Amino acid sequence: MPETKLEVKLLTGTPNAMSLIYAAFRQCYSPGFAGDLWSRIIRGEIDPGDQAEFIAKVLESGHDSPVEHVSYSFAVQGVSRALTHQLVRHRIASYSQQSQRYVDESDFEYVLPPAIARIPEARKKFEEIMSAAGRAYRDLKTILQEQGRDKKANEDARFVLPQASESKIVVTMNCRSLIHFFELRCCERAQWEIRKMAWKMLKILKAELPVIFKTAGPRCERLGYCPEGEKFTCGKKPLKTVPASP
Ligand SMILES: Cc1cc2nc3c(=O)[nH]c(=O)nc-3n(C[C@H](O)[C@H](O)[C@H](O)COP(=O)(O)OP(=O)(O)OC[C@H]3O[C@@H](n4cnc5c(N)ncnc54)[C@H](O)[C@@H]3O)c2cc1C
């Protein structure tokens, strides 16, 4: 049962992403038809720099729903079930996760938290528990199979698997949801594993669609202050100052 490593891969995104967002924005403010504008865009008649400038200006005003027309799909592996449980709480998204019912976990891999890895005594304990969980899973499967629960043995034996067990998931989010996801999960307050994954996704998207993602990241980047309050702030940005009452 080896330790596993995080991998984030962009599978695909909506084609002509920037132009699609541009056309959607322009439809809101123009008497013309986005269908005609689209033909002009495809013929190369509208400078991409002008499109980017227009989008950036409108986004600043807070009108951001047209970015929902563009989505990205990522494949992620080497993450724990603890991470995927947090990820799927983001409801404005689509997920396809490796099943523990259909996939045998006899040799499951696991995520080792760095804080545990750094302390030899903690690491040893952790690895012993992973081995014990693996043994328990295999033993239970054998017993269940001997009792005739052949095809369904995985689904019951998996109850002894730890939250650290590795999972693979495909996630699709539109740009608005991604921006929101990065605001929450790139923040230092987010749990380390999902934060690491979020930053990897953001790095890819900053290169893919800079007009939308160049300013994305934890909320404090956009706000200029930390909204987490004194107890949870990481201290990188000042706290919001509340004006003194008159
Ligand atoms: C640091 C941190 C700590 C957390 N701790 C906990 C915890 O202890 N326990 C826990 O249960 N969760 C916890 N969460 C998860 C959190 O409560 C959210 O479930 C998760 O971050 C998904 O955010 P979301 O609902 O905004 O996203 P999405 O589900 O993607 O929703 C996006 C936005 O759509 C709107 N929306 C979606 N669904 C509805 C709806 N039904 N009604 C109204 N508006 C809706 C909201 O504006 C929402 O912000 C934590 C998250 C973070 C970042």
The ligand as an SDF file (V2000), in Angstrom:
LIG
                    3D

 53 58  0  0  0  0  0  0  0  0999 V2000
  -12.4040   27.1010    5.4730 C   0  0  0  0  0  0  0  0  0  0  0  0
  -13.6620   26.2850    5.2880 C   0  0  0  0  0  0  0  0  0  0  0  0
  -14.2000   25.6050    6.3550 C   0  0  0  0  0  0  0  0  0  0  0  0
  -15.3750   24.8480    6.2040 C   0  0  0  0  0  0  0  0  0  0  0  0
  -15.8800   24.1680    7.2730 N   0  0  0  0  0  0  0  0  0  0  0  0
  -17.0090   23.4580    7.1350 C   0  0  0  0  0  0  0  0  0  0  0  0
  -17.5730   22.7340    8.2330 C   0  0  0  0  0  0  0  0  0  0  0  0
  -17.0260   22.7390    9.3330 O   0  0  0  0  0  0  0  0  0  0  0  0
  -18.7130   22.0200    8.0460 N   0  0  0  0  0  0  0  0  0  0  0  0
  -19.3550   22.0050    6.8390 C   0  0  0  0  0  0  0  0  0  0  0  0
  -20.4120   21.3820    6.7300 O   0  0  0  0  0  0  0  0  0  0  0  0
  -18.8420   22.6580    5.7810 N   0  0  0  0  0  0  0  0  0  0  0  0
  -17.7000   23.3690    5.8860 C   0  0  0  0  0  0  0  0  0  0  0  0
  -17.1950   24.0220    4.8080 N   0  0  0  0  0  0  0  0  0  0  0  0
  -17.8610   23.8950    3.5040 C   0  0  0  0  0  0  0  0  0  0  0  0
  -18.7250   25.1330    3.1800 C   0  0  0  0  0  0  0  0  0  0  0  0
  -19.7260   25.3340    4.1520 O   0  0  0  0  0  0  0  0  0  0  0  0
  -19.3780   24.9850    1.7920 C   0  0  0  0  0  0  0  0  0  0  0  0
  -20.2610   23.8740    1.8180 O   0  0  0  0  0  0  0  0  0  0  0  0
  -18.3790   24.7580    0.7020 C   0  0  0  0  0  0  0  0  0  0  0  0
  -17.2770   25.6150    0.8270 O   0  0  0  0  0  0  0  0  0  0  0  0
  -19.0520   24.9860   -0.6610 C   0  0  0  0  0  0  0  0  0  0  0  0
  -19.2590   26.3710   -0.8040 O   0  0  0  0  0  0  0  0  0  0  0  0
  -20.5470   26.9480   -1.4930 P   0  0  0  0  0  0  0  0  0  0  0  0
  -21.8030   26.4060   -0.8680 O   0  0  0  0  0  0  0  0  0  0  0  0
  -20.4110   28.4390   -1.4710 O   0  0  0  0  0  0  0  0  0  0  0  0
  -20.3790   26.4260   -3.0000 O   0  0  0  0  0  0  0  0  0  0  0  0
  -21.4580   25.9000   -4.0120 P   0  0  0  0  0  0  0  0  0  0  0  0
  -22.2420   24.7780   -3.4410 O   0  0  0  0  0  0  0  0  0  0  0  0
  -20.7200   25.6230   -5.2880 O   0  0  0  0  0  0  0  0  0  0  0  0
  -22.4250   27.1000   -4.1880 O   0  0  0  0  0  0  0  0  0  0  0  0
  -21.9840   28.3090   -4.8250 C   0  0  0  0  0  0  0  0  0  0  0  0
  -22.9050   29.4380   -4.4090 C   0  0  0  0  0  0  0  0  0  0  0  0
  -24.2290   29.1720   -4.9430 O   0  0  0  0  0  0  0  0  0  0  0  0
  -25.1910   29.6030   -4.0000 C   0  0  0  0  0  0  0  0  0  0  0  0
  -25.9640   28.4380   -3.5680 N   0  0  0  0  0  0  0  0  0  0  0  0
  -25.7110   27.1320   -3.8530 C   0  0  0  0  0  0  0  0  0  0  0  0
  -26.6550   26.3490   -3.3270 N   0  0  0  0  0  0  0  0  0  0  0  0
  -27.5170   27.1600   -2.6630 C   0  0  0  0  0  0  0  0  0  0  0  0
  -28.6840   26.9460   -1.8850 C   0  0  0  0  0  0  0  0  0  0  0  0
  -29.1780   25.7410   -1.6380 N   0  0  0  0  0  0  0  0  0  0  0  0
  -29.3020   28.0130   -1.3730 N   0  0  0  0  0  0  0  0  0  0  0  0
  -28.8430   29.2620   -1.5850 C   0  0  0  0  0  0  0  0  0  0  0  0
  -27.7240   29.5540   -2.2900 N   0  0  0  0  0  0  0  0  0  0  0  0
  -27.0800   28.4970   -2.8340 C   0  0  0  0  0  0  0  0  0  0  0  0
  -24.4340   30.2420   -2.8280 C   0  0  0  0  0  0  0  0  0  0  0  0
  -24.3030   31.6210   -3.0790 O   0  0  0  0  0  0  0  0  0  0  0  0
  -23.0900   29.5780   -2.9030 C   0  0  0  0  0  0  0  0  0  0  0  0
  -22.0340   30.3430   -2.3130 O   0  0  0  0  0  0  0  0  0  0  0  0
  -16.0220   24.7800    4.9310 C   0  0  0  0  0  0  0  0  0  0  0  0
  -15.4700   25.4730    3.8630 C   0  0  0  0  0  0  0  0  0  0  0  0
  -14.2990   26.2110    4.0070 C   0  0  0  0  0  0  0  0  0  0  0  0
  -13.7140   26.9350    2.8230 C   0  0  0  0  0  0  0  0  0  0  0  0
  1  2  1  0
  2  3  1  0
  2 52  2  0
  3  4  2  0
  4  5  1  0
  4 50  1  0
  5  6  2  0
  6  7  1  0
  6 13  1  0
  7  8  2  0
  7  9  1  0
  9 10  1  0
 10 11  2  0
 10 12  1  0
 12 13  2  0
 13 14  1  0
 14 15  1  0
 14 50  1  0
 15 16  1  0
 16 17  1  0
 16 18  1  0
 18 19  1  0
 18 20  1  0
 20 21  1  0
 20 22  1  0
 22 23  1  0
 23 24  1  0
 24 25  2  0
 24 26  1  0
 24 27  1  0
 27 28  1  0
 28 29  2  0
 28 30  1  0
 28 31  1  0
 31 32  1  0
 32 33  1  0
 33 34  1  0
 33 48  1  0
 34 35  1  0
 35 36  1  0
 35 46  1  0
 36 37  1  0
 36 45  1  0
 37 38  2  0
 38 39  1  0
 39 40  1  0
 39 45  2  0
 40 41  1  0
 40 42  2  0
 42 43  1  0
 43 44  2  0
 44 45  1  0
 46 47  1  0
 46 48  1  0
 48 49  1  0
 50 51  2  0
 51 52  1  0
 52 53  1  0
M  END
$$$$
